[in-house]
Amino acid sequence: MVVSLGDLRRLLAAGVPAGRGDEDSVRRQWWAALATVQTDLLGAAPPQPGVWLAAPLPALYEPALLEWLDGWVWTPAEVGNLMPPGLPLLPGMAPLPAAHGTPPRGTAGRPGGFQRLSLREDDGTDPLLVLITPVLQVALALDGPPQERRLVVRFDAPTLSAALELLDRRLAQDDPAAGLGLRRRLQLLGPLSNDPDLGTRFWPLLAQRLAAMAPSVTLQPLVHGEKRSEGGDAVSSELALLEALTHEVRTPLATIRTLIRSLLRRSDLPAVVRQRLEQIDGECSEQIDRFGLIFLAAELQRQPGSGQPLSDSELARTDLSRLLYQLEELWQRQLERRDLRLVLEIAADLPPVMSDPSRLETMLGGLMDRFSRSLPSGSEVRLRLLPAGSRLKLQLSSDDPESREADGLAAAVPMPVGPVLSWNPETGSLQLSRQATQRLFHRLGGRLTERGGSNLTVFFPAAERGG
């Protein structure tokens, strides 16, 4: 008997109440559920080996998580025509072997990678994911006819065991070696157990994410411009909507970038095609980072006290000179797309600074984007890092404003759009407002000053040498 992925969805949905959602609402639930599983449940625990099976595209997207997992993904035939079977859809991951053998191991002795398989006509295209690790076993799926859509989430062992039996039979039909690989990997995981309170933890976390991202919750007050007694609710609604929009933008961009990078692994691409794909990849990465900063700025604005600097225990010694040298090539490529040039000047023998290195790289990229976006073609962006007493001074400047003034032109003043964004009428682009940018750097231990559009300076506290 041929096993379809539709059979798997029906198995998972057995006993689940009928849905009442539309396509837009269940898609938001799907993305919120994926974020909850990857960030809140698995992200809070040490890395765990495991297996995952998904359709119609990779559902997992956290690189640190994927490095430890082996997977199988059923994709549409259109995707299969673009790449050979077994080619990983995520960069830096080895494909699973098509023959018998031991599980693949990376340089650190970990598993990692996934194999692509083809969807059949009766499989359907609703997303599904089955994820099995020693500390978490879960199945997610979207199901139901139009206007009766639902998110199905199963943690119970009998349902997951039956789902794995179906998937084992399907893999045996598609690729016997893949079925054997799944069974071997499950055996290597040993005893499996879910936290008895997992369901009671999962749903409140999911609800929190939905409350922060769902536009339907916050759109109506904005459209009708309702009066608020103190204005705080209106601002909170606006920020919640902004968080939702940035999430909705980043999600498809991340999917596009994943597929682009999978194509770039092909060796038979014409040079002009490879060049175009690399440009698309760069634009996607730039916009993902940009909207990530907007999301963070909105989140900080909404949380009382979150704009305060991190405590000394949360800040770490960060080699800012080395970080800038590492980012130089990336920034050079980004600026070249706008016909701009980067000049880097870093003083010798500078001490490290106290900051949050996990956020600082993204913030510096956002600062470079914000500063350079309004510059005309041919401008030079000069970045200096110099000592300034007990601090280090990071300065961005350009030769453009002087030449503009000489030509009788004035730089357009960005117009505020809410508490986080500003709009540049000259370029038509949205960017973080000065206040939001200052708030973000203040959070990281820095102090931002801006003089017109010609000069941006950030002061960072220097760490004690040898401390």
Buried (B, 14 or more C-beta within 10 A) or exposed (E): EEBBBBBBBEBBBEEBEEBEBEEEBBBBBBBBBBBBBBBBBBBEEEBBBBBBBBBBBBBBBBEEBBBBBBBBBBBBEEBBEEBEBBBBBBBEBBBBBEEEEEBBEBEEEBBBBBBBBBBBEEBBEBBBBBBBBBBBBBBBBBBBEEEEBBBBBBBEEEBBEBBBEBBBBBBBEBBEBBBBBBBBBBEBBEEBEBEEEBEEEBEEBBEEBBEBBBBEBBBEBBEEEEEEEEEEEBBBBBBBBBBBBBBBBBBEBEBBBBBBBBBBBBEEBEEEEEEEBBEBBBBBBBBBBBBBBBBBBBBBBBEEEEBEBBEEEEBBBBBBBEBBEEBBEBBBBBBEEBEBEBEBEBEEEBBBBBBBBEBBBBBBBBBBBBBBBBBBEEBBBBBBBEEEEEBBBBBBBBBBBEEBEEEEEEBEEBEEBBBBBBBBEBBEBBBBBBBBBBBBBBBBBBBBEBEEBBBBBBBBBBBEEEE
